Amino acid sequence: MTQVLQENRENIGKSKLIQGRKPRWTWIACLAGSLIVASAIMAVVGFNVAGWAVLTALFYVVSNYAVTRIMENGRKATDQLWTNLVVGAFLVALLPLISVVWTVLSIGLPGLLAPGFLASDMTGITGAVDQASVEDGTAILGGVKHALIGSLVMTLGATAISVPIGLLTSIYLVEYSRGGTFSRAITFFVDVMTGIPSIVAGLFAAGLMLTLVGPGDNVMGFTAVIALSVLMIPVVVRSTEEMLRVVPNELREASYALGVRKWRTILKVVIPTAISGIASGVTLAIARVIGETAPILVTAGVAVSTNWNLAKDWMMSLPVYIYRQMMFPTAPAAPDASEQRAWAAALVLIIIVMLLNLTARFIAKAFAPKKTGR
C-alpha cells in the first residue's frame, strides 16, 4: 500500500510539472495541417510552388500561435510567433543564395568539366569554330585561362596596394588620432568613397593614367588595379577600424604598464587580437572587387589571349569574360557555345569567392591569440 501511494504521489508531481505545456509533436501537426489546407486552396485556384510555400508558412505560423496560446499562455505564444518569424526571414534570405548556387552549378558544371577549359584561352576561337562545334556535336573549344589569370593578377595587385594603406589608415584613426579635423576629414572621405559607383572609380583610374602615361598606353591591367584599389580601400579601412575599436583598452593598458612601446603594443597585442575581423574585412573587400565589371571594361579592356604583364597591353577578367560571352556571342547563330563558357566562368568565380572565405577563416584561426588551458 505504501508503494502504491508513493507511485501516485510521483505521478501527481509529474502531472504538475507538465501542466500547461503542449506536446512536442504539436509543431508537426500544425505543419501537416498547414500543408493540407494550402494544398487544397492551391488545387482550387491553380497550383503554384511559390504560392503553396507562402500559404503553408502563413498557416503554420498562425496555427502554431493559436495552439500555443490555447494550450499554454499568451507570453509563450508571442515568443513562439517571433521565433517562427525570425526563422522564416532567415529561410527567405537563404533561398536566393541556394537558388543562385544551384543554377550556376547545374548549368556551369558541364562547361567547367569540358577538356581544356581552364587551360586554354580564346586565341583562334572564331564564330565558325563555335558554329561547327554546335552543329557537329563536338567539344566546345576555348577556355577561361586568360580571364582567370587576369582576375587573379589584378586582384592581387589591388590587394597589395589597398591592404597596407587601409590597415595603416585604420591604425592612425584608432590609435593615434585625437578626433581632430584631419581624422574627421579622413573618416568623411572614406565614407564618401564607400558609396562611389564602380564606373566612377574606373573613369578616375583611366583619367589618372591618361595624364601620367598618355593616350593609348593607359588601357592596361595596372589601370584596373588602381580602379579596384579605389573601391577596396574604404572597405578595408572601415572594417579594420571597427575591429580595432573592439579590442579592449585593458589589453593596451596592460602592455603599456609593462613598459612596451606603443608601436610594439599595436603590432603584438592589438592586431593579433583583431586579426580575425581584419581578415574577414579584407576578404569582403576582395570579394567585392573581384566581381566588378564596369571599371575593368573602362581600364583593362578586352583580350582574347593570356597576359601576365600589368604594365602592358589589355587584360581580360572573369566578370568581363562572362559579360562578353553572354551579350556578344562568338557565333551569334549558335550562342550555345558562348553561354556554356559564360556559365562555367561564373561557376569558377563563385568557387574563387568561396576559397577566399575559407582562406580568411584559416588565417584568422592561425593568427588569433592562443588560448591557454588552466
QUITA-V230676 format. One line per field, one symbol per residue. phi: phi as a letter, one per 20 degrees, with the letter a starting at -180 (. if undefined). burial: I if it has 24 or more other ideal C-beta (glycine too) atoms within 12 Angstrom, else O. A space follows every 50 residues. Layout:
# QUITA-V230676
phi: ???
burial: ???
This chain:
# QUITA-V230676
phi: .ffffffffffffffffdfmdeffeffffffffffffffffffeeofbff ffffffffffffffffffffedbffffffffffffffffffffefgffff ffffffeefgffeffnfedcdefnedfffffffffemeffenbcgfffff ffffffffffeffffffffffffeedfdmfffffffffffffffefffff fffffffffffednfneeeafffffffffffegffffffffffffffffg fffffffenffffffffddffffeffffffffffffffffdfdgffffde mccddfceefebmfbecffffffffeecgfcgfcffffffffffffffff ffffffffffffffffdfgfeeff
burial: OOOOOOOOOOOOOOOOOOOOOIOOOIOOOIOOOIOOOIOOOOOOOOOOOO OIOOIIIOIIIIIIIOIIOOOOOOOOIOOIIOOIOOOOOOOOOOOOOOOO OOOIOOOIOOIIOIOOIIOIIIOOIOOOIIIOIIOOOOOIIIIIIIIIII IIIIIIIIIOIIIOIIIIIIIIIIIOOOOOOOOOOIIOOIOOIIOIOIOO IIIIIIOOIOOOOOOOOIIIIIIIIIIIIIIIIIIIIIIIIOIIOOIOOO IIOOIOOOOOOOOOIIOOIIIIIIIIIIIIIIIIIIIIIIIIIIIIIIII IIIIIIIOOIOOIIIIIIIIIIIIIIOOIIIOOIOIIIIIIIIIIIIIII IIIOOIOOOIOOOIOOOOOOOOOO
